Amino acid sequence: MYQLIVLALLPLCLVIAALTDFLEMTIPNWISVALILAFVVISPFSGLSLIELGWHVAAAGIVFTACFALFAVNVMGGGDAKILTAAALWFGFNHSLFEFLVFTGYLGGLLTIIVLLLRANWDKLATVGVKLPQTLMVAKKIPYGIAIGGAGLMAYPSSPLVIAAIQKAI
């Protein structure tokens, strides 16, 4: 059961966050809360030492601080900040968190270019019959949850929790 939660919960939550951000331009709070609570429940079974657990909490704290600063200057949405913080708790302070954040930046830049191109060509797309969510076309923000979700799926296999869960299964 522990392995199933570790291997499935974060990817599932990231996919749901990406989809809701695409369709509604919002990431529900329950996703971040579920990730944090699940981490608290599974961490005793993960084999993490207290020091490693502390580094996971530190990673979430550092990401939260950076995201809160970006939110305060209106560069990042609150849902994005919360989901990044909750995901950082699962990655811990190691190379997989760095991969996750770098992938998020790259995918976010690509996503921004795509959304801006879609918005600039909205009338042409509508005449061809392409249907996109109205919120995507009229909002002045980017559904960054898509980039966060994609980056999480790309980086998660290298996270210590996944590696430990696979080793316990063998």
C-alpha positions as CSV (number, residue, x, y, z in Angstrom):
1,M,0.0,0.0,0.0
2,Y,2.9,2.4,0.9
3,Q,4.4,1.9,-2.6
4,L,1.1,2.5,-4.3
5,I,0.6,5.8,-2.5
6,V,4.2,6.9,-3.2
7,L,4.1,6.0,-6.8
8,A,0.6,7.2,-7.7
9,L,-0.5,10.1,-5.4
10,L,1.9,12.9,-6.4
11,P,1.6,12.2,-10.1
12,L,-2.2,11.9,-9.9
13,C,-2.4,15.2,-7.9
14,L,-0.1,17.0,-10.4
15,V,-2.2,15.8,-13.3
16,I,-5.4,17.0,-11.6
17,A,-3.8,20.3,-10.8
18,A,-2.7,20.8,-14.4
19,L,-6.1,19.9,-15.8
20,T,-8.0,22.2,-13.4
21,D,-5.6,25.0,-14.0
22,F,-6.1,24.6,-17.8
23,L,-9.8,24.4,-17.6
24,E,-10.6,26.8,-14.8
25,M,-7.4,28.8,-14.2
26,T,-7.3,27.7,-10.6
27,I,-5.7,24.9,-8.6
28,P,-7.9,23.6,-5.8
29,N,-6.5,23.9,-2.3
30,W,-7.5,20.3,-1.5
31,I,-4.8,19.0,-3.8
32,S,-2.0,20.7,-1.9
33,V,-3.6,19.7,1.4
34,A,-3.9,16.1,0.3
35,L,-0.2,16.0,-0.7
36,I,1.0,17.4,2.6
37,L,-1.2,15.1,4.7
38,A,-0.3,12.1,2.6
39,F,3.4,12.9,3.1
40,V,2.9,13.2,6.8
41,V,1.2,9.8,6.9
42,I,3.7,7.9,4.6
43,S,7.0,9.4,5.7
44,P,7.3,7.1,8.7
45,F,7.1,4.1,6.4
46,S,9.6,5.5,3.8
47,G,12.7,4.8,5.8
48,L,13.7,8.5,5.9
49,S,15.9,9.4,8.8
50,L,15.0,12.4,10.9
51,I,17.7,14.4,9.2
52,E,16.3,13.4,5.7
53,L,12.8,14.2,6.9
54,G,14.1,17.6,8.0
55,W,15.5,18.2,4.6
56,H,12.2,17.5,3.0
57,V,10.5,20.0,5.3
58,A,13.4,22.5,4.6
59,A,12.9,22.1,0.9
60,A,9.2,22.9,1.2
61,G,10.0,25.9,3.4
62,I,12.6,27.3,1.0
63,V,10.2,26.8,-2.0
64,F,7.4,28.3,0.0
65,T,9.5,31.4,0.8
66,A,10.5,31.9,-2.8
67,C,7.0,31.4,-4.1
68,F,5.4,33.6,-1.4
69,A,7.8,36.4,-2.5
70,L,6.8,35.9,-6.1
71,F,3.1,35.8,-5.1
72,A,3.5,39.0,-3.1
73,V,4.8,40.9,-6.1
74,N,2.0,39.4,-8.2
75,V,4.3,37.3,-10.4
76,M,2.9,33.9,-9.3
77,G,-0.6,32.7,-8.4
78,G,-1.4,31.4,-5.0
79,G,-2.4,27.9,-6.3
80,D,0.9,27.6,-8.1
81,A,2.8,28.6,-4.9
82,K,0.9,26.0,-2.9
83,I,1.3,23.1,-5.3
84,L,5.0,23.8,-5.7
85,T,5.5,23.9,-2.0
86,A,3.5,20.6,-1.5
87,A,5.4,18.9,-4.3
88,A,8.8,20.1,-2.9
89,L,7.9,18.3,0.4
90,W,7.7,15.1,-1.6
91,F,11.0,15.7,-3.5
92,G,13.1,16.8,-0.6
93,F,16.3,18.9,-0.8
94,N,18.3,17.1,-3.4
95,H,19.0,16.8,-7.1
96,S,15.4,15.8,-7.9
97,L,14.0,19.0,-6.5
98,F,16.5,20.9,-8.6
99,E,15.4,19.0,-11.7
100,F,11.7,19.6,-10.8
101,L,12.3,23.4,-10.5
102,V,14.4,23.6,-13.7
103,F,11.9,21.6,-15.7
104,T,9.1,23.8,-14.3
105,G,11.0,26.9,-15.5
106,Y,11.6,25.5,-18.9
107,L,8.1,24.2,-19.4
108,G,6.6,27.3,-18.0
109,G,8.5,29.4,-20.5
110,L,7.4,27.2,-23.3
111,L,3.8,27.3,-22.0
112,T,3.8,31.0,-21.8
113,I,4.9,31.3,-25.4
114,I,2.2,28.9,-26.6
115,V,-0.5,30.6,-24.6
116,L,0.5,34.0,-25.9
117,L,0.5,32.7,-29.5
118,L,-2.9,31.1,-29.0
119,R,-4.3,34.3,-27.6
120,A,-2.8,36.3,-30.5
121,N,-4.4,34.0,-33.0
122,W,-7.7,33.3,-31.1
123,D,-9.9,34.6,-33.9
124,K,-8.2,32.4,-36.5
125,L,-8.5,29.3,-34.3
126,A,-12.2,30.0,-33.6
127,T,-13.0,30.2,-37.3
128,V,-11.3,26.8,-37.9
129,G,-13.4,25.3,-35.1
130,V,-10.7,24.9,-32.4
131,K,-12.3,25.0,-29.0
132,L,-10.2,26.1,-26.0
133,P,-11.4,27.1,-22.6
134,Q,-12.7,30.7,-22.6
135,T,-10.7,31.4,-19.3
136,L,-7.5,30.5,-21.1
137,M,-8.2,33.0,-23.8
138,V,-9.4,36.0,-21.8
139,A,-7.4,35.8,-18.5
140,K,-4.3,37.8,-18.1
141,K,-2.5,34.9,-16.4
142,I,-0.8,31.7,-17.5
143,P,-2.1,28.3,-16.3
144,Y,1.3,27.5,-14.8
145,G,-0.1,24.4,-13.2
146,I,0.4,22.7,-16.5
147,A,4.1,23.3,-16.4
148,I,4.3,22.3,-12.7
149,G,2.4,19.1,-13.4
150,G,4.6,18.2,-16.4
151,A,7.8,19.0,-14.6
152,G,6.7,16.9,-11.6
153,L,6.0,14.0,-13.8
154,M,9.4,14.3,-15.5
155,A,11.4,14.7,-12.3
156,Y,9.5,12.4,-9.9
157,P,11.1,9.1,-10.9
158,S,14.5,10.4,-9.6
159,S,13.1,11.4,-6.2
160,P,14.3,9.6,-3.1
161,L,10.8,8.5,-2.2
162,V,10.2,6.8,-5.5
163,I,13.6,5.1,-5.4
164,A,13.0,3.9,-1.8
165,A,9.5,2.6,-2.7
166,I,10.9,0.7,-5.7
167,Q,13.7,-0.8,-3.6
168,K,11.2,-1.9,-0.9
169,A,9.1,-3.6,-3.6
170,I,12.0,-5.6,-4.8
